[in-house]
Amino acid sequence: MKFSFCYAITLLLGYFMQPSISHAQATSLQNRALIENVNRLQGQLDDLLQSYNALKKEVDLLKSELRNTRSQALKNKPNTLVKSDIDGLAKSIRDVDRKRISDKELILKEIRNISKNSMRKAPPSPLTIKPIKPQKGFDHTVQSGETISAIISAYNTQLKNEGTGKRITLNSVLKANPQLNPRSIQIGQNLFIPDPR
């Protein structure tokens, strides 16, 4: 249900940021900037959801361990289990749960702040939108399990084996692919890797 709420927020943001056909070129640039902000927000939202799910798994694991500990203690030595031990474990679980809830509230607050701030920001100038694409380079399609640093490293290894002293940098790849968010590349995404030679 929490995921569907976040998904609904994302859809609403996407709905309000749809470009209008009748707007002039300046509005089109604004819309592109807003779409880039939505994509960035989507990446941040995915990261936050992963963190939230990891915390939830930890709580579930602690609850499972508590149940196992209780059953083992009652099975092996029913008289040695002290109520204060159980209360201490229950308190620890409640503390973790409270932290999870406060983290969730913090995540939602950050999403709202990011959303408000992205609406207020002016669009970037047309010069920053145009990709700076060198003449020579490599077209690369992202495969499963690849990260931007692994891709760059593989091409640098290839260049080194060819005897080239120059190296491809993350900055040059980002300049050649201005729409690229290095934290959320997707399988099948096409990248242009500039040739440093």
N, C-alpha and C positions, 0 to 999 in steps of 0.2 A: 504494500500500500504506500509505503514511503517512497519507493522507486516510482510508482505511478504519479505521486504528487510532484516529484522532481521532474518527471517526464512532462507532466501537464504544464509546469512552469516554463520548461524549455519550449514546448509547443506555443505557449502564449507569447513568449519572447520572439519566436520565429514568426508568428502571425503579425505582430506589430512591426516587425522589421522587414517585411516583404517589399521589394522595390515596386514602385508604381510606374507604369508604362508612360504616363503622360508627363512625368517630371523632366526637367531640363538636365543637361549633362552634370551640373553641380550636384543635383539631387542624386543622380546616379552614383557619383563618387561617394556621397554620404551613405547611400544604401550599401555600397560595397564595403565601406568601413564598418557599418553596422553588422553586416553578414560576417565579416572577419571577427568582430567582437563576439558574435553569437557562437562562432566556431571555437573561439578561445574559451568562452564560458562553458561550452559543452565539454571541452577537454578538462577544464578545472572541475566541473561538476562530476565527471567520470572519476577523476582522482579522489574527490571528496567521498563519493559513494563507495569506492574501493576501501578507503580508510574506515568508513562507517561499517561496512560489512566485515572488515577484519576485526574491529572492536566487538561486533556482535558475536563473531565466532569465538573470540576469547571468553566472553561471558558464558556462552553455551558450553564451552570446554570446562570452565570453572564449575559450572553447575553439575556437569557430568562427573567431574572429579569428586565433588562434594558427595554426590549420591553414591559413588563407588566407595569412597572412604567410609561413609556411614554404614553401608551394607557390609563391608569387610570387617569393620570394627565390631559390629554387632554379631557377625558370624564367628570371628576368631576369639574375641575376648569381650563378651557382652558387658562385663562389669567394669572394664577399664575406661570405657568411653565416658568422658565427662561432658555435662551439658555446656559448660563454659567453652569447651573445644568446638562444639557444634555452633554455639552462638558466635564465636570468633570467626569461623569460616563463613557463616551467614552474613556477618558484618562486612567481611572482605568482599563478598559477592555484591552486597548492596552498594559498597563504595565504588566498585568497578562499574556497576550499573549506573550510579549517579554520574560518574565521569563520562560514561558513554552518552547519557542524555545531555549533559552540558556540552559535550563535543558536538552533538547533533545540533543543538541550538546555536552554537558558534558557527557551524558550517552553514546553517540556514541564514544567519545574520550576514556572513561574508558573501553569500550568493546574492542577497538583497543589495548589499553595498556595491558589489561588482556590477550588478544590473543597473543600479542608479547611476554609477559613475560612467558606465559605458554609454548610457543615453546622453549624458552631458558633454562628453568629449566631442570636440570638433573633428571632422574627417581629416585624414592626412592629406597633405598637398599632393597634386597629381604626380609630382616627381618621385615620391616615395612609393607610389603604386606600380609604376612601370618596372618590370623586372630588368635587371642588368644581367643579360645573358651573354656570356662569352661566345665567340665563334666556334671554338673547339670544346668538346666535352663528351660525356657519356650519358646516355639515357638509361635510367635504372628503374625497374619495377620492384617495389618492396615485397619481399617474401615473408612467410611466416617466421616469427622469432627474430627478425632483424630490427636493429636500432640504428639511429642515424650515425652514432659513433662507430658501430660495427661496419656499416656500409663504407664510411670514409676510410676506416682502417684497412678494409679489404682492397680498395682502390689504391691506397698509398703503398700497400705491400706489392701490388701489381706494378706500380710505377717504379718502386725500388728494384724489383727484379729486372725491369727493363733498363736499369741504370740511370734513371732520372733522379736528380738530386732534389728537385722541388716536390712539395707535398701539398695535398688538398687539405684545406682547413674548414672547420665548421662555419666560420664567418663567410667564406667564399660560397659554400653551398647555400647558406641562408640568403645571401644576396642574389644568387641565381634562381632561388625559389622563394619569392617573398611571401607566398601564401602558406609556406611550410611552418608547422608548429612541431619542433623537434621532440616534444614530449608526447605527442599523440599522432605519430605516423601510422598509417593503416595499410593492411595487406592489399596489394594491387595498386597502391598509389604510385604515380610516376614522378620521378625526381630527375633533375638535370644536374649531373656532377661535372663541374667545370674542370677542364684540363689545365693544370698549372704551367704547362710547358709553353 
